[in-house]
């Protein structure tokens, strides 16, 4: 997710407005508070109903696939070893994909979607160890599908959808388009869900609740935390899907997946939770764990991983 300078300043402004005034009154400024970091707990491999996880999915907004490969992103993937790897914001046409990833023997089944009109914009990918029954691209609407934002794979027991949801942009110039997207995407997912339960993963470009970003007060008019975008995700959840991380960790604060590159935001853990695994309600009993791998570097987002028994 990209932001304008004002938004980034707001996102990184963790101090209250009176801090500069109070600093002048004291002879010596206070030491800055140590950042509150999120520690990803040990993976839970068993669901509430006692089943052992048998599917592991990882999702990562790589902020440019070619740069991410050069930053050794694939080394982390091999260590994590998911059954399916979903990538967003690849910014790479299929003809320009690095050989390091196209030749990966661990994932013989690879699927790519890129923007038709803009080179180096948007784009998603899905790499699978097991061949899906069927793979489709987009959501069936040309105005959305030309930007290469969605891949859907059908597996025996579920659909897997990976998405890079449109950013409302600096000055909210695409907020109206985003609202249209949210309605159309929800309709697409609901139709799929009637056929077979689904897992949605990716960068949904919204922090849903105040607990999902460091500075909610300063970002209510910025892309990613407008009332309209938050309501769009609320409506999606109300239509039969569950945020897997919040299902397991309802009160967990300081758990973020995106940090702007500016102002040492990642070091200070001034971030946003923009990346999600949403599950159809019928898959919830098999949910084992929903992980935020915030130690993994290589992008302004970190990867997330789902353990599920299906």
C-alpha positions in Angstrom: 0.0 0.0 0.0 1.4 3.4 -0.9 0.5 6.7 0.7 1.0 10.4 0.2 3.4 12.3 2.4 0.7 13.8 4.6 -0.8 10.3 5.2 2.6 8.9 5.9 3.4 11.7 8.4 0.0 11.0 10.1 0.7 7.3 10.1 4.0 7.8 11.8 2.9 10.4 14.3 2.6 8.4 17.4 3.0 11.3 19.8 0.2 13.5 21.1 -0.2 17.1 20.0 1.0 18.6 23.2 4.3 16.8 23.3 6.3 19.6 21.6 4.9 22.2 23.9 5.7 20.2 27.0 9.2 19.4 25.8 9.9 23.2 25.7 8.8 23.5 29.4 11.3 20.9 30.5 15.0 21.4 30.3 15.6 18.0 29.0 13.4 16.1 26.6 12.2 12.7 27.8 13.7 9.6 26.3 11.5 8.2 23.5 9.4 5.3 24.6 10.6 1.9 23.5 8.4 0.5 20.6 5.9 -2.1 21.4 6.7 -5.0 19.1 4.5 -8.0 18.2 5.9 -11.4 18.9 4.4 -14.0 16.6 3.6 -16.9 19.0 4.4 -20.6 18.2 2.3 -22.1 15.4 -0.8 -23.9 16.5 -1.2 -27.0 14.3 -4.5 -28.4 15.7 -8.0 -27.0 15.1 -10.6 -26.5 17.9 -12.3 -29.7 16.7 -9.1 -31.6 17.1 -8.0 -32.0 13.5 -4.3 -31.6 12.5 -3.6 -28.9 9.9 -3.2 -30.3 6.4 -3.0 -27.1 4.3 -0.5 -24.3 4.7 -1.0 -21.1 2.7 1.3 -18.0 2.7 0.4 -14.6 1.3 2.8 -11.7 0.8 2.6 -8.3 -0.8 6.1 -8.2 -2.2 6.0 -4.5 -3.4 7.7 -5.5 -6.7 8.6 -9.1 -7.5 11.9 -8.5 -9.1 13.3 -6.4 -6.2 11.9 -8.9 -3.7 13.7 -11.8 -5.4 16.9 -9.8 -5.3 16.3 -9.2 -1.6 16.3 -13.1 -1.1 12.5 -13.3 -0.6 12.6 -16.9 -2.0 15.0 -18.0 0.7 12.3 -17.2 3.3 9.7 -18.9 1.2 11.7 -22.1 1.0 12.1 -22.1 4.8 8.4 -21.4 5.4 7.5 -24.0 2.8 3.8 -23.4 2.3 1.7 -25.6 0.1 0.5 -22.5 -1.7 2.2 -19.1 -2.0 0.2 -16.1 -3.0 1.9 -12.8 -3.9 0.5 -9.4 -4.5 1.8 -6.2 -6.0 4.2 -8.1 -8.2 4.5 -5.1 -10.6 5.8 -7.5 -13.3 4.6 -8.7 -16.7 4.9 -12.4 -17.3 7.6 -11.9 -19.9 9.7 -10.1 -17.3 9.4 -12.6 -14.5 12.8 -13.6 -12.9 14.0 -17.1 -13.7 14.7 -17.7 -10.0 10.9 -17.9 -9.4 9.7 -19.2 -12.7 12.0 -22.2 -12.4 11.2 -23.1 -8.8 10.8 -26.9 -8.7 9.0 -26.7 -5.3 6.0 -25.1 -7.0 5.4 -26.8 -10.4 2.1 -25.0 -10.9 2.4 -21.2 -11.2 -0.2 -18.7 -12.2 0.3 -15.0 -12.9 -1.9 -12.0 -13.4 -0.6 -8.5 -14.4 -2.1 -5.2 -15.4 -3.1 -5.0 -19.1 -2.5 -1.3 -19.4 0.3 -0.3 -17.0 3.6 -2.0 -16.9 5.0 -2.3 -13.4 1.6 -1.8 -11.7 -0.5 -4.1 -9.5 -0.3 -7.8 -10.3 -0.8 -11.1 -8.3 0.6 -14.6 -8.4 -0.2 -18.0 -7.1 2.3 -20.8 -6.8 1.0 -24.3 -5.9 2.7 -27.6 -5.0 -0.5 -29.5 -6.1 -2.3 -28.7 -9.3 -5.7 -27.0 -8.7 -8.8 -28.4 -10.4 -9.3 -25.0 -12.2 -7.8 -21.5 -12.1 -9.5 -18.3 -13.2 -8.4 -14.7 -13.4 -10.3 -11.6 -12.3 -13.9 -11.4 -11.1 -15.7 -11.2 -14.4 -15.9 -7.4 -14.8 -13.6 -5.8 -17.3 -13.2 -2.5 -15.4 -11.6 -4.4 -12.5 -10.0 -7.3 -14.3 -7.7 -5.2 -16.6 -5.6 -4.4 -13.5 -4.6 -8.0 -12.7 -5.8 -8.1 -9.1 -7.4 -11.5 -8.5 -6.6 -15.2 -9.1 -9.0 -17.9 -8.0 -7.9 -21.6 -7.7 -10.4 -24.4 -7.1 -9.2 -27.3 -4.9 -11.3 -30.4 -4.0 -12.6 -28.9 -0.7 -12.4 -25.2 -1.1 -11.6 -22.2 -3.4 -8.5 -20.1 -2.8 -8.8 -16.5 -3.9 -5.8 -14.1 -3.7 -6.4 -10.4 -4.2 -4.7 -7.1 -4.3 -7.5 -4.7 -3.5 -7.3 -1.2 -5.1 -5.8 1.5 -3.0 -8.1 4.6 -2.7 -5.0 6.7 -3.4 -3.5 10.0 -2.3 -6.3 12.5 -1.7 -8.8 9.5 -2.0 -8.9 10.0 -5.8 -10.0 6.4 -6.3 -12.3 6.1 -3.3 -15.4 6.0 -5.5 -13.9 3.3 -7.7 -12.9 1.4 -4.5 -16.5 1.5 -3.3 -17.6 0.0 -6.6 -14.9 -2.6 -6.4 -16.0 -3.6 -2.8 -19.6 -4.2 -3.9 -18.6 -6.2 -7.0 -15.9 -8.2 -5.2 -18.3 -9.1 -2.4 -20.8 -10.3 -5.0 -18.1 -12.4 -6.7 -17.0 -14.0 -3.4 -20.6 -14.7 -2.3 -21.4 -16.5 -5.5 -18.3 -18.7 -5.1 -19.2 -19.4 -1.5 -22.5 -20.8 -2.6 -20.7 -23.5 -4.6 -17.8 -24.3 -2.3 -16.3 -22.7 0.8 -13.4 -20.3 0.2 -10.2 -18.8 1.6 -9.5 -15.2 0.6 -6.0 -14.0 1.2 -4.1 -10.9 0.2 -3.6 -7.2 0.7 -7.2 -5.9 1.3 -5.9 -2.3 1.6 -7.9 -1.5 4.7 -7.2 -1.6 8.5 -10.6 -2.7 9.7 -10.7 -1.5 13.3 -8.8 1.0 15.4 -6.8 -1.9 16.9 -5.5 -2.7 13.4 -3.2 0.4 13.0 -0.9 2.4 15.3 -2.5 5.8 14.8 -6.2 5.6 14.1 -7.0 9.1 15.1 -4.7 10.7 12.6 -5.7 8.5 9.7 -9.5 8.7 9.5 -9.4 10.7 6.3 -6.6 8.7 4.7 -6.6 5.8 2.3 -6.9 2.5 4.1 -8.9 3.8 7.1 -11.8 5.8 5.7 -15.2 5.0 7.1 -16.2 3.8 3.6 -13.4 1.3 3.2 -13.9 0.0 6.7 -17.6 -0.4 6.1 -16.8 -2.3 2.8 -14.8 -4.9 4.8 -17.6 -5.0 7.5 -20.1 -5.8 4.9 -17.9 -8.5 3.4 -17.6 -10.1 6.9 -21.3 -9.8 7.5 -22.0 -11.7 4.3 -20.5 -14.9 5.8 -16.7 -14.5 6.1 -14.5 -14.4 9.1 -11.2 -12.6 9.7 -9.1 -15.5 10.8 -6.5 -13.5 12.8 -9.2 -11.7 14.8 -11.1 -14.9 15.3 -8.0 -16.3 17.2 -6.5 -13.1 18.6 -9.4 -10.7 19.2 -7.6 -8.4 21.6 -4.1 -8.5 20.1 -2.8 -5.0 19.5 0.4 -3.9 17.7 0.1 -6.7 15.2 0.7 -5.1 11.8 1.6 -6.3 8.3 2.5 -3.0 6.6 4.9 -0.2 7.5 5.8 2.8 5.4 9.5 3.0 4.5 9.6 6.5 6.0 10.7 7.6 9.5 11.9 4.1 10.6 8.2 3.1 10.9 9.0 -0.6 10.9 11.7 -0.3 13.6 9.2 1.7 15.7 6.3 -0.7 14.8 4.2 2.1 13.6 2.1 0.0 11.2 -1.2 -1.1 9.7 -2.8 -4.6 9.4 -3.7 -4.6 5.8 -3.2 -8.3 4.9 -5.7 -10.9 5.8 -7.0 -14.5 5.5 -10.8 -14.5 5.4 -12.6 -17.8 5.7 -16.1 -19.0 4.8 -18.0 -19.9 8.0 -18.0 -23.6 7.2 -14.2 -23.6 7.2 -13.9 -22.1 10.7 -14.0 -25.4 12.6 -10.8 -26.4 10.8 -8.9 -23.1 11.5 -5.6 -23.9 13.3 -3.6 -20.7 13.2 -3.3 -17.4 11.4 0.3 -16.0 11.5 1.9 -12.6 11.0 5.5 -13.3 10.1 6.7 -9.8 11.0 10.4 -10.7 11.1 10.5 -11.5 7.4 12.1 -8.7 5.4 12.1 -7.8 1.7 9.0 -5.6 1.3 7.1 -2.9 3.1 4.6 -5.7 4.0 5.4 -8.9 5.9 4.1 -12.3 4.9 1.1 -13.9 6.6 0.5 -17.7 6.9 -2.6 -19.8 7.4 -2.7 -23.3 9.0 -6.0 -25.0 8.3 -7.5 -28.5 8.3 -9.8 -29.0 5.3 
